[in-house]
Amino acid sequence: MTHPFELTISRSDGAGNIYLEAAAGVTTFILAGRYFEARSKRRAGAALCALLELGAKEVSVLRGGVEQRIPTDQLAVGDEFVVRPGEKIATDGVVTDGSSAVDASMLTGESVPVEVGPDDQVVGATVNVGGRITVRATRIGSDTQLAQMAKLVEDAQTGKAQAQRLADKISGIFVPIVIALSVATLGFWIGTGGGIAAAFTAAVAVLIIACPCALGLATPTALMVGTGRGAQLGILIKGPEVLESTRRVDTVVLDKTGTVTTGKMTLLDVITADGEDATQVLRLAGALEDSSEHPIAAAIAKGARDKVGALPTAEQFANIEGLGVQGMIDEHAVIVGRARLLADWAQHLPQGLEAAMSEAEAEGKTAVAVGWDGRARAVLVVADAVKATSAEAIGQLRKLGLTPIMLTGDNTAAARAIADQVGIDEVIAEVLPSGKVDVVKRLQDQGKVVAMVGDGVNDAAALAQADLGLAMGTGTDVAIEASDLTLVRGDLRAAADAIRLARKTLGTIKGNLFWAFAYNVAALPLAAAGLLNPMLAGAAMAFSSVFVVSNSLRLRRFRSLTG
């Protein structure tokens, strides 16, 4: 008695066949399907494995002024360690000595190294590509940013999205129906005189072809690949339920400071009186402000140093509270501050400088007057600068069908000026931190599905209230904890990438569920009609699982629009 080894659709009564070849064939196809499925799952989890492997294994710690090479897990908070060019930074910390450039691309997806110096924060697993630096450890072990990223990715991969819960419900109904259909098929073939062998052949084929393995794989595999790819791009998805929110979002509320803007005061413009040299103005004003700790003074000093190089030392420096500073530089009596301070020294602003100062203040910027040797010479304009990528990011959010709204506690003129630069039409200004939640609620009451992007402690409640909260990874831990998505790098374009990735992942999950379910349902009538032998049914069932996993793996090709 023989049964030909063939994958054909043909009716057979099973008489005279003992199905040895079919049993071997079914086993082979199912095991092959399991092998490819396991291999694909390993590839899907590769991003998490790679994330966990990023950290440094050893570190040169300073003990009593002497370097000792120890395993990274023996580091303690407060330890100082040395990082040489080309080495990984062992853990999160603060630079205490030296300056360098740090490549954080493996964590943030940002390809340009970041310059760091004393008092700057650095993150474990990033690479020192410049000079030798000494770092004091501030967080170790599971508290580090790398460990928290891995934990977030792992939690997101093991959670259940609403689509998966739907699949579980479908399976709970589908399996009993299939068993009943198999019994009915057996009874039908026996009742119509088809014979016991043919009846069992059809009944077993129904059970095999309907096995809902692919339904169970549809969501977890897509989640694993999607969240893993997100981690590689510096986008952390906290849980699968977040994916459901991204599909419905139609409004994105953006905090201004630290999100659309840099969050740091920057020297924007130097407006000089007739006949004055801007370089000399910067040199003298920058040198005087370099002795002050005020944020505006720091911005002027940094801007001057960037443009004219080394600055001279100020003598007889004096800080006039609330008005400005004065001192001697290169035998010049220099004053920098409010127009009132210069007027007290009979240095009145010319009409052109006075108009420039008024215009800057009307736009919400800070204008500082500069004078020396008895005459007002220039006006320096300082403001929180717009991030270079913000305008592009707003354009990307619009293409996703989202309406951007800027929310800030700043005055309306300053907010409007920033909004115009980046292309935001709607501005809600002069909002207290506690009022940000009320704004989000009001938008929701109007029927809008709101995403909120922020970075500060004052944004945390609004991030939690929004339907989708996105925290800038450069922001506070409170904001990050309250959000659904964390954007590791402080680039607003990552918000558009995050929403695109989440929507793509959700689309893949739904595609997987449809094909897995449709595949089973479409093949059931063939099996019940006795047109599928068990070997062909086994091959088809295995293929459906492999198809679902392979479809999920396409998410690995997702690319950021930031390049």
C-alpha positions in Angstrom: 0.0 0.0 0.0 1.5 3.3 -1.1 0.5 6.9 -1.0 2.3 9.1 -3.5 4.3 12.1 -2.1 2.5 14.9 -3.9 1.1 18.3 -3.0 -2.2 18.2 -5.1 -5.8 19.2 -4.6 -7.7 16.0 -5.3 -10.4 14.0 -3.6 -9.3 10.7 -2.0 -11.2 8.2 0.1 -8.0 7.1 1.8 -8.8 3.4 1.1 -5.7 1.3 0.9 -3.4 4.1 2.1 -1.6 4.0 5.4 -0.3 7.6 5.1 3.3 6.8 6.3 4.6 9.3 3.7 1.9 11.8 4.7 2.8 11.6 8.4 6.4 12.2 7.5 5.5 15.1 5.2 3.2 16.8 7.7 5.9 16.5 10.4 8.6 17.8 8.0 6.5 20.8 6.9 5.5 21.8 10.5 9.1 21.4 11.8 10.4 23.4 8.8 7.8 26.1 9.5 8.8 26.2 13.2 12.5 26.4 12.3 11.9 29.4 10.0 9.6 31.0 12.6 12.2 30.6 15.4 14.9 32.0 13.1 12.8 35.0 12.2 11.9 35.6 15.8 15.6 35.7 16.7 16.2 38.3 14.0 13.1 40.2 15.2 14.7 40.4 18.7 18.1 41.3 17.4 17.6 45.0 18.1 17.1 44.3 21.8 20.1 42.0 22.0 22.2 44.6 20.2 21.0 47.3 22.6 21.9 45.1 25.6 25.4 44.5 24.1 26.2 48.1 23.6 27.6 48.8 27.0 31.3 48.9 27.8 32.7 45.7 29.6 35.6 47.3 31.4 36.5 50.8 32.7 39.6 52.7 33.9 38.5 54.0 37.3 40.5 56.5 39.3 41.2 55.3 42.9 43.6 57.5 44.9 44.7 59.3 41.7 45.8 55.9 40.2 44.0 54.3 37.2 42.6 50.7 37.8 41.0 48.6 35.2 37.9 47.0 36.6 34.7 45.4 35.2 31.9 48.0 34.6 29.5 46.3 37.0 31.9 47.2 39.9 31.5 50.9 39.3 29.8 52.9 42.0 27.9 56.2 41.9 30.5 59.0 42.5 33.4 57.1 41.0 35.6 59.0 38.5 36.8 57.1 35.5 38.9 57.9 32.4 37.7 57.6 28.8 40.3 57.7 26.1 39.6 58.4 22.4 37.8 55.4 20.8 36.6 53.9 24.1 32.9 53.6 25.2 31.8 55.6 28.1 31.1 53.0 30.8 28.0 54.6 32.4 25.9 57.8 32.7 27.9 60.6 34.3 29.2 64.2 34.2 32.4 65.3 32.6 34.8 66.6 35.3 37.9 67.2 33.3 38.9 67.4 29.6 36.8 68.0 26.5 35.9 65.8 23.5 33.3 64.9 20.9 31.0 62.0 21.8 29.3 59.8 19.1 25.8 58.9 20.5 24.5 57.5 17.2 23.9 54.0 18.6 21.5 55.4 21.2 20.0 58.5 19.6 20.3 57.8 15.8 22.0 61.2 15.5 25.1 60.8 13.3 26.9 64.1 14.3 29.1 63.8 17.4 28.3 66.1 20.2 30.9 68.3 21.8 31.2 67.9 25.6 33.3 69.6 28.3 33.3 70.0 32.1 29.9 69.8 33.7 28.3 68.3 30.5 26.2 65.1 30.9 27.3 62.0 29.0 25.5 58.7 28.5 26.8 55.2 29.0 27.6 53.2 25.8 28.3 56.2 23.7 31.7 56.5 22.1 34.4 59.1 22.9 35.8 60.1 19.4 37.9 63.1 20.5 40.2 63.8 23.4 40.7 62.2 26.9 38.0 63.0 29.4 37.4 62.2 33.1 33.8 61.3 34.0 32.1 61.1 37.4 29.4 58.3 37.5 25.9 59.5 38.3 23.9 56.5 37.4 24.8 52.8 37.3 23.3 49.4 36.4 19.5 49.4 35.8 19.3 53.2 36.4 21.3 54.1 33.3 19.6 55.4 30.1 20.7 52.3 28.2 19.2 49.9 30.7 16.0 51.9 30.8 15.8 51.9 27.0 16.2 48.1 27.0 13.5 47.7 29.7 11.1 49.9 27.7 11.7 47.9 24.5 11.3 44.6 26.3 8.0 45.7 28.0 6.6 47.0 24.7 7.5 43.7 23.0 5.8 41.5 25.6 2.7 43.6 26.1 -0.6 43.1 24.2 -2.1 45.6 21.9 -5.8 46.0 21.5 -5.5 44.2 18.1 -3.8 41.3 19.8 -6.6 41.1 22.4 -9.0 41.0 19.5 -7.0 38.1 17.9 -7.2 36.3 21.3 -11.0 36.7 21.3 -11.2 35.5 17.7 -9.1 32.4 18.4 -11.3 31.7 21.5 -14.4 31.5 19.2 -12.6 30.2 16.1 -11.1 27.0 17.7 -14.4 25.6 19.0 -16.1 26.3 15.7 -13.3 24.5 13.8 -13.6 21.4 16.1 -17.3 21.4 15.6 -16.7 21.7 11.8 -14.3 18.8 11.9 -16.8 16.6 13.7 -19.5 17.7 11.3 -17.2 16.9 8.3 -16.6 13.4 9.8 -20.4 12.9 10.3 -21.2 14.2 6.8 -18.8 11.9 5.0 -19.9 8.9 7.0 -23.6 9.8 6.6 -23.3 10.2 2.8 -21.5 6.8 2.4 -18.1 8.2 1.8 -16.5 5.7 4.0 -14.7 5.9 7.4 -11.2 6.4 5.8 -12.3 9.3 3.6 -14.3 10.9 6.5 -11.2 10.8 8.8 -9.0 12.2 6.0 -11.2 15.2 5.5 -11.8 15.7 9.3 -8.1 15.6 10.1 -7.3 18.0 7.2 -9.8 20.5 8.6 -8.1 20.4 12.0 -4.6 20.9 10.5 -5.4 23.6 8.1 -7.4 25.6 10.7 -4.6 25.6 13.3 -4.5 29.3 14.3 -0.7 29.6 14.8 -0.4 32.5 12.5 -3.1 34.4 14.4 -1.0 34.1 17.6 2.1 35.3 15.8 0.6 38.2 14.0 1.0 40.8 16.7 4.0 39.8 18.8 6.3 39.5 15.8 5.3 42.9 14.4 5.7 44.5 17.9 9.1 42.9 18.4 10.4 44.2 15.0 8.7 47.6 15.2 9.8 48.4 18.8 13.3 47.1 18.1 13.7 49.2 15.0 12.4 52.2 17.0 15.1 51.6 19.6 17.8 51.7 16.9 16.4 55.1 15.7 16.2 56.5 19.2 12.4 56.1 19.5 11.1 54.2 22.6 7.6 52.9 22.5 6.4 52.2 26.0 3.6 49.7 25.2 1.7 48.2 22.4 -1.5 50.2 23.3 0.4 53.3 22.2 0.1 52.1 18.6 -3.6 52.3 18.7 -3.4 56.0 19.7 -1.2 57.0 16.8 -3.7 56.0 14.2 -6.4 58.4 15.5 -4.3 61.4 16.4 -5.2 64.5 14.4 -3.8 67.4 16.5 -0.2 67.7 17.9 0.4 70.2 20.7 4.0 71.4 20.9 5.7 72.9 24.0 7.9 75.8 22.8 10.9 75.9 25.1 13.2 72.9 24.6 11.0 71.3 22.0 10.6 73.8 19.1 13.4 76.0 20.5 16.8 75.0 22.0 15.8 76.0 25.5 19.0 78.0 25.8 19.6 81.7 25.4 21.6 82.5 22.2 23.1 85.6 20.8 21.1 86.3 17.6 22.1 89.7 16.4 24.6 92.6 16.8 23.2 96.0 15.8 25.8 98.7 15.8 25.7 102.5 15.7 27.1 104.2 12.6 30.8 103.8 12.3 31.1 101.0 15.0 32.9 97.7 14.4 30.7 94.7 15.3 33.9 92.6 16.1 35.1 95.2 18.7 31.6 95.4 20.2 31.5 91.6 20.6 35.0 91.5 22.0 34.4 94.1 24.7 30.8 93.1 25.6 31.7 89.4 25.6 34.7 89.9 27.8 32.7 91.9 30.4 29.7 89.4 30.4 32.1 86.5 30.7 32.5 87.5 34.4 28.8 87.2 35.0 26.8 84.1 35.8 23.5 85.4 34.3 22.0 83.2 31.4 21.9 86.2 29.1 25.5 87.1 30.0 26.5 83.5 29.3 24.8 83.6 25.9 26.6 86.9 24.9 30.0 85.6 26.1 29.6 82.3 24.2 28.4 84.1 21.1 31.3 86.5 21.2 33.8 83.7 21.8 32.4 81.7 18.9 32.8 84.7 16.5 36.0 86.5 17.7 37.9 83.8 19.6 39.7 84.4 22.9 38.4 87.2 25.0 40.4 89.6 27.2 40.0 89.7 31.0 37.7 92.3 32.6 39.0 94.4 35.5 37.1 96.3 38.2 34.0 94.2 37.3 30.8 95.3 39.0 27.3 93.8 38.8 24.5 96.4 39.1 21.5 94.4 40.2 18.7 94.2 37.7 20.3 96.7 35.3 23.6 95.2 33.9 27.4 95.1 34.4 30.3 97.4 34.1 34.1 97.2 34.2 37.4 98.0 32.5 38.7 96.2 29.5 41.8 97.2 27.5 41.6 100.6 29.2 38.0 101.1 28.0 35.2 101.7 30.6 32.5 99.3 29.3 28.9 99.1 30.3 26.5 96.4 29.2 22.8 96.2 30.3 19.5 98.1 30.1 19.3 101.4 28.2 18.5 103.0 31.6 22.0 102.0 32.9 23.7 103.6 30.0 21.5 106.7 30.4 22.7 107.0 34.0 26.2 107.4 32.6 25.0 109.9 30.0 25.3 107.4 27.2 22.0 107.8 25.4 21.0 105.4 22.6 20.9 106.9 19.1 17.5 106.8 17.4 18.4 103.8 15.2 19.6 101.7 18.2 16.5 102.7 20.2 14.2 101.6 17.4 16.1 98.3 17.1 15.8 97.7 20.8 12.0 98.4 20.8 11.5 96.1 17.8 13.4 93.2 19.4 11.5 93.6 22.7 8.2 93.7 20.8 9.1 90.3 19.3 9.7 88.9 22.8 13.5 88.9 22.5 15.9 90.4 25.0 17.9 93.5 23.9 21.0 94.6 25.7 22.7 97.9 25.1 26.5 98.2 24.9 28.6 101.4 25.5 32.1 102.5 26.4 34.1 105.6 26.8 31.0 107.8 27.2 29.0 106.7 24.1 26.4 104.0 23.3 27.8 101.8 20.6 25.5 98.8 19.9 22.5 96.7 20.8 22.9 92.9 21.3 19.8 90.8 20.7 19.5 87.6 22.7 16.7 85.0 22.6 15.8 81.3 22.9 16.8 80.2 19.3 14.7 78.0 17.2 16.1 74.5 16.5 17.5 74.2 13.0 15.3 71.2 12.3 12.0 72.4 13.8 10.5 73.9 10.6 11.2 70.7 8.7 9.6 68.7 11.5 6.4 70.8 11.4 6.2 70.1 7.7 6.5 66.4 8.2 3.8 66.4 10.9 1.5 68.2 8.5 2.1 65.6 5.9 0.9 63.0 8.4 -2.4 64.8 8.6 -1.7 66.5 12.0 -2.6 70.0 12.9 0.3 71.6 14.9 -0.5 74.0 17.8 2.2 75.7 19.9 1.6 76.0 23.6 3.8 78.2 25.8 3.9 80.3 29.0 5.8 83.1 27.1 4.1 86.3 26.0 2.1 86.2 22.8 4.5 88.4 20.7 7.5 86.1 21.4 5.4 82.9 20.8 4.0 84.3 17.6 7.5 85.2 16.3 8.7 81.6 16.9 5.6 80.1 15.4 6.0 82.1 12.2 9.6 80.9 11.8 8.6 77.2 11.9 5.2 77.4 10.1 2.7 77.0 13.0 -0.6 78.8 12.5 -2.2 78.4 15.9 -0.5 79.6 19.1 -1.8 79.4 22.7 0.5 81.7 24.7 0.8 83.0 28.3 -0.4 79.6 29.7 0.6 78.7 33.3 2.1 75.2 33.8 -1.1 74.0 35.5 -3.1 75.4 32.6 -1.4 73.2 30.0 -3.6 70.2 31.1 -6.7 72.4 30.8 -5.7 73.3 27.2 -5.3 69.6 26.3 -8.7 68.8 27.9 -10.4 71.6 26.0 -9.0 70.4 22.7 -10.2 66.8 23.6 -13.7 68.2 24.5 -13.8 69.7 21.0 -13.5 66.1 19.6 -9.8 66.3 18.7 -7.4 63.4 19.4 -4.4 65.1 20.9 -0.7 64.2 20.8 1.5 66.3 23.1 5.2 66.8 22.7 7.2 68.3 25.7 10.3 68.0 27.7 9.9 69.8 31.1 8.5 69.0 34.5 5.7 71.5 33.7 4.7 69.4 30.7 4.4 66.1 32.6 0.7 66.4 33.5 -0.2 67.5 30.0 1.7 64.6 28.5 -0.2 62.2 30.7 -3.6 63.8 29.8 -3.0 63.7 26.1 -4.1 60.7 24.0 -0.5 60.3 23.0 2.4 61.8 25.0 5.8 62.2 23.3 8.7 63.3 25.6 12.0 64.6 24.3 14.8 62.4 25.7 16.8 65.6 26.4 14.1 66.6 28.9 13.4 65.7 32.5 12.8 62.2 33.9 9.4 63.3 35.1 8.3 64.2 31.5 9.7 61.0 30.1 7.9 58.9 32.8 4.6 60.6 32.0 4.8 60.0 28.2 3.9 57.1 25.9 6.8 57.6 23.5 10.3 58.9 24.3 12.4 60.5 21.6 16.0 59.9 22.7 17.4 62.8 20.7 16.2 66.3 21.1 15.2 66.6 17.4 11.5 67.3 16.8 11.7 65.4 13.5 11.9 62.3 15.6 8.3 62.9 16.6 7.2 62.5 13.0 9.4 59.4 12.6 7.8 58.0 15.8 4.3 58.4 14.6 5.2 57.0 11.2 6.8 54.0 12.7 3.9 53.4 15.2 1.4 53.6 12.3 3.5 51.3 10.1 3.7 48.8 12.9 0.0 48.9 13.6 -0.7 48.5 9.8 1.6 45.4 9.7 -0.2 43.9 12.7 -3.6 44.4 11.0 -2.3 43.0 7.7 -0.9 39.9 9.6 -4.2 39.3 11.3 -6.2 39.6 8.1 -4.0 37.2 6.1 -3.6 34.7 8.9 -7.4 34.6 9.5 -8.3 34.8 5.8 -5.8 32.0 5.0 -7.4 29.6 7.5 -11.0 30.5 6.5 -10.4 30.2 2.8 -8.8 26.8 3.1 -11.4 25.3 5.4 -14.0 24.5 2.6 -11.3 22.7 0.6 -10.4 20.6 3.6 -14.0 19.8 4.5 -14.6 18.8 0.8 -11.9 16.3 1.1 -9.7 18.1 -1.5 -6.7 18.5 0.8 -4.6 15.7 2.0 -3.1 16.2 5.5 0.4 16.7 4.0 -0.7 19.6 1.9 -2.7 21.0 4.8 0.4 20.8 7.0 2.5 22.6 4.4 -0.1 25.3 4.0 -0.5 25.9 7.8 3.3 26.1 8.2 3.5 28.6 5.3 0.9 30.9 6.9 3.1 31.3 10.0 6.3 31.9 8.0 4.4 34.5 5.9 3.2 36.4 9.0 6.7 36.5 10.5 8.4 37.5 7.2 5.8 40.2 6.7 6.7 41.6 10.2 10.4 41.6 9.4 9.8 44.1 6.6 9.6 46.7 9.4 13.4 46.4 9.7 13.6 48.4 6.5 11.8 51.4 8.1 13.9 54.5 7.5 14.0 57.8 9.3 13.2 60.9 7.2 16.0 62.7 9.0 18.5 60.7 7.0 
